[in-house]
Amino acid sequence: MNDLAQTDEKTVLVTGAAGFIGYHLSRRLLESGWRVTGIDSCNSYYDPSLKRSRLKELSAYGNFSFREGDLSEPDVVETLFQETRPEIVVHLAAQAGVRYSIDNPRAYIESNIVGFFNMLEAVRQHPVRHFLYASSSSVYGN
């Protein structure tokens, strides 16, 4: 990522754009001239006001657009791909935190498994140049 300069009008789709990594990646891409579409469910696992603040900052860039949506809903993902036609997808959206999963396993299955599956199906139906997926740090253990 040493040279992020963008010269044409291709779109990068960043899932989890209101999260810590998604926000910083989106900002860096926008500053380098990329057109970025972000999607996030803006759920309350982390402070929604922090997410809204990050999105407000990103919205100041003319080359940023945002969709609030849940990737576990196939129609949301299909519409997103039909409307944005991304060339690159960076899939960062996930339900984070291991402890919460013990009491709320369905939230993890919906977000991290069903949402990921829907993203894979979307790039199969709408081929992209690059698909990058970042897994949770929790998979690495100690």
C-alpha positions in Angstrom: 0.0 0.0 0.0 2.9 2.3 -0.5 1.4 3.8 -3.6 -2.4 4.1 -3.2 -2.8 6.9 -5.8 -5.8 6.3 -7.9 -6.0 7.5 -11.5 -9.3 6.2 -12.8 -12.8 6.1 -11.3 -13.0 2.6 -9.9 -14.9 1.8 -6.7 -13.6 0.1 -3.6 -16.3 -1.4 -1.4 -15.3 -1.4 2.2 -17.5 -3.5 4.5 -17.4 -2.5 8.2 -16.5 1.1 7.1 -17.6 2.6 10.4 -15.3 0.3 12.4 -11.8 1.3 13.5 -9.9 -0.4 10.6 -12.6 0.2 8.0 -12.7 3.9 8.8 -8.9 4.4 8.6 -8.7 2.4 5.4 -11.5 4.3 3.8 -10.0 7.6 4.8 -6.6 6.6 3.4 -8.2 5.4 0.1 -10.3 8.6 -0.2 -7.2 10.8 0.4 -5.5 8.9 -2.4 -8.3 9.6 -4.8 -10.2 6.4 -4.8 -14.0 6.3 -4.9 -15.1 4.4 -1.8 -18.5 2.9 -1.0 -18.8 1.9 2.6 -21.4 -0.3 4.3 -21.9 -1.0 8.0 -24.8 -2.2 10.1 -23.9 0.5 12.8 -25.1 -2.0 15.4 -24.7 -1.1 19.1 -21.9 -3.6 20.0 -19.6 -0.6 19.8 -20.7 3.0 20.5 -23.0 3.9 17.5 -22.2 7.6 18.1 -18.5 6.9 17.4 -19.5 5.1 14.2 -21.7 8.0 13.1 -18.9 10.5 13.9 -16.5 8.5 11.7 -19.0 8.3 8.9 -19.6 12.0 9.1 -15.9 12.6 8.6 -15.8 10.2 5.6 -18.9 11.9 4.1 -17.0 15.1 3.8 -15.1 13.5 0.9 -16.9 13.9 -2.4 -15.8 10.4 -3.5 -17.4 8.6 -0.5 -20.9 7.0 -0.4 -22.4 5.0 2.5 -25.1 2.4 2.9 -26.3 1.2 6.2 -27.2 -2.4 6.0 -26.8 -5.9 7.3 -24.7 -8.2 5.1 -26.6 -11.3 6.4 -29.5 -10.1 4.3 -28.9 -11.4 0.7 -31.0 -8.7 -0.9 -29.0 -5.9 0.8 -25.8 -7.4 -0.6 -27.2 -8.0 -4.1 -28.5 -4.4 -4.3 -25.2 -3.0 -3.1 -23.3 -4.9 -5.8 -25.8 -4.0 -8.5 -25.7 -0.3 -7.7 -22.0 0.2 -7.0 -20.3 -2.4 -9.2 -17.1 -2.4 -7.2 -13.8 -3.4 -8.7 -12.2 -4.1 -5.3 -13.9 -5.4 -2.2 -12.3 -5.2 1.3 -14.4 -7.3 3.6 -13.8 -6.1 7.2 -17.4 -6.3 8.6 -17.8 -8.9 11.4 -19.2 -9.3 14.8 -16.2 -8.8 17.0 -15.3 -10.0 20.5 -15.2 -13.6 21.7 -16.9 -13.4 25.1 -20.1 -11.9 23.6 -20.3 -15.0 21.3 -20.9 -17.3 24.2 -24.1 -15.6 25.2 -25.1 -14.5 21.6 -23.9 -17.1 19.2 -26.6 -16.3 16.6 -25.2 -12.7 16.2 -21.8 -14.3 15.2 -23.3 -16.8 12.9 -25.4 -14.2 11.1 -22.7 -11.7 10.8 -19.5 -13.7 10.5 -20.7 -16.8 8.6 -23.9 -15.8 6.8 -22.6 -12.3 6.0 -19.3 -13.7 4.7 -21.2 -16.3 2.6 -23.4 -13.5 1.1 -20.2 -11.5 0.2 -18.7 -14.6 -1.5 -21.9 -15.2 -3.4 -22.0 -11.6 -4.5 -18.4 -11.6 -5.9 -19.2 -14.9 -7.6 -22.2 -13.3 -9.3 -20.5 -9.9 -9.9 -16.8 -10.7 -10.4 -14.3 -8.2 -8.9 -10.6 -7.7 -9.5 -9.6 -8.2 -5.9 -11.4 -9.5 -2.8 -9.6 -9.0 0.5 -10.9 -10.5 3.7 -9.6 -9.7 7.1 -10.3 -12.3 9.8 -10.6 -11.6 13.5 -7.4 -11.5 15.5 -9.1 -14.0 17.8 -8.5 -16.9 15.4 -4.8 -16.7 16.2 -5.1 -17.5 19.9 -2.1 -17.0 22.2 
